Amino acid sequence: MFREILSGTFIFLGVFFIVSASIGIVRLPDFYTRTHPAGKADTLGQIFVLLGLVIYEGFSLVSVKLLFIIGFILIANPTATHALVKSAYISGLKAWTKDKKDG
């Protein structure tokens, strides 16, 4: 019973972070600010969901595989976000400023 409540809490937190990252991607003005919620909140949401599944599953081979996936996400998502932002910066993409007009 306690394990199911704890896993449900982790999964709910993960879904909250994923939804808030999605809203941030839609609402923020330019590429650089949009990559922040995509890189941070989405990674945290995925980790919380997978940790909830690990807690729900208990100690088994499936939970070990999920922990390996969490480790991969911790390495791959920030690295990919950094590579995207660096390539955009090198290619000359300008950041949004307040004096620019929309559209």
C-alpha positions as CSV (number, residue, x, y, z in Angstrom):
1,M,0.0,0.0,0.0
2,F,2.7,2.5,1.0
3,R,4.8,1.5,-2.0
4,E,1.9,2.2,-4.4
5,I,1.3,5.6,-2.8
6,L,5.0,6.5,-3.0
7,S,5.3,5.4,-6.6
8,G,2.1,7.2,-7.5
9,T,3.5,10.4,-5.9
10,F,6.7,10.1,-7.9
11,I,4.8,9.5,-11.2
12,F,2.5,12.4,-10.5
13,L,5.5,14.7,-9.8
14,G,7.1,13.5,-13.0
15,V,4.0,14.2,-15.1
16,F,3.8,17.7,-13.4
17,F,7.4,18.5,-14.5
18,I,6.8,17.2,-18.0
19,V,3.6,19.2,-18.4
20,S,5.3,22.3,-17.0
21,A,8.2,21.8,-19.5
22,S,5.7,21.6,-22.3
23,I,4.0,24.8,-21.3
24,G,7.4,26.5,-21.0
25,I,8.3,25.4,-24.5
26,V,5.1,26.8,-25.9
27,R,5.2,30.1,-24.0
28,L,8.8,31.2,-24.1
29,P,9.9,33.6,-26.8
30,D,13.0,32.1,-28.5
31,F,15.1,29.0,-29.0
32,Y,17.5,29.6,-26.2
33,T,14.9,30.1,-23.5
34,R,12.8,27.2,-24.9
35,T,15.7,24.8,-24.5
36,H,15.9,25.6,-20.7
37,P,12.6,23.8,-19.8
38,A,13.3,21.1,-22.4
39,G,16.6,20.4,-20.9
40,K,15.9,20.7,-17.2
41,A,12.3,20.1,-16.4
42,D,11.8,17.4,-19.0
43,T,14.8,15.5,-17.7
44,L,13.6,15.8,-14.1
45,G,10.1,14.7,-15.1
46,Q,11.4,11.6,-16.9
47,I,13.5,10.7,-13.9
48,F,10.6,11.0,-11.5
49,V,8.4,8.9,-13.7
50,L,11.0,6.2,-14.0
51,L,11.8,6.3,-10.3
52,G,8.1,5.8,-9.6
53,L,8.1,2.8,-11.8
54,V,11.2,1.4,-10.0
55,I,9.5,1.8,-6.6
56,Y,6.3,0.2,-7.9
57,E,8.2,-2.8,-9.4
58,G,10.3,-3.4,-6.4
59,F,13.7,-5.1,-6.6
60,S,13.9,-7.0,-9.9
61,L,15.6,-7.2,-13.2
62,V,13.1,-4.7,-14.6
63,S,14.0,-2.1,-11.9
64,V,17.7,-2.5,-12.6
65,K,17.0,-1.9,-16.3
66,L,15.0,1.2,-15.4
67,L,17.9,2.5,-13.2
68,F,20.2,2.1,-16.2
69,I,17.8,4.1,-18.3
70,I,17.8,6.8,-15.7
71,G,21.5,6.9,-15.8
72,F,21.5,7.2,-19.6
73,I,18.9,10.0,-19.4
74,L,21.0,11.9,-16.8
75,I,23.9,11.8,-19.3
76,A,22.2,12.1,-22.6
77,N,19.6,14.9,-22.1
78,P,21.8,17.6,-20.8
79,T,24.5,16.7,-23.3
80,A,22.1,16.9,-26.2
81,T,20.7,20.2,-25.0
82,H,24.1,21.7,-24.6
83,A,25.1,20.5,-28.1
84,L,21.9,22.0,-29.6
85,V,22.4,25.4,-28.0
86,K,26.1,25.5,-28.8
87,S,25.4,24.7,-32.5
88,A,22.7,27.4,-32.7
89,Y,25.1,29.9,-31.1
90,I,28.0,29.0,-33.5
91,S,25.6,29.2,-36.5
92,G,24.8,32.7,-35.5
93,L,21.3,32.5,-34.1
94,K,20.6,35.6,-32.2
95,A,18.9,35.6,-28.8
96,W,15.5,37.3,-28.3
97,T,15.7,40.8,-26.7
98,K,12.9,42.9,-25.5
99,D,13.3,45.6,-28.2
100,K,12.6,43.1,-31.0
101,K,9.1,43.1,-32.4
102,D,7.2,39.8,-32.6
103,G,6.3,38.6,-36.1
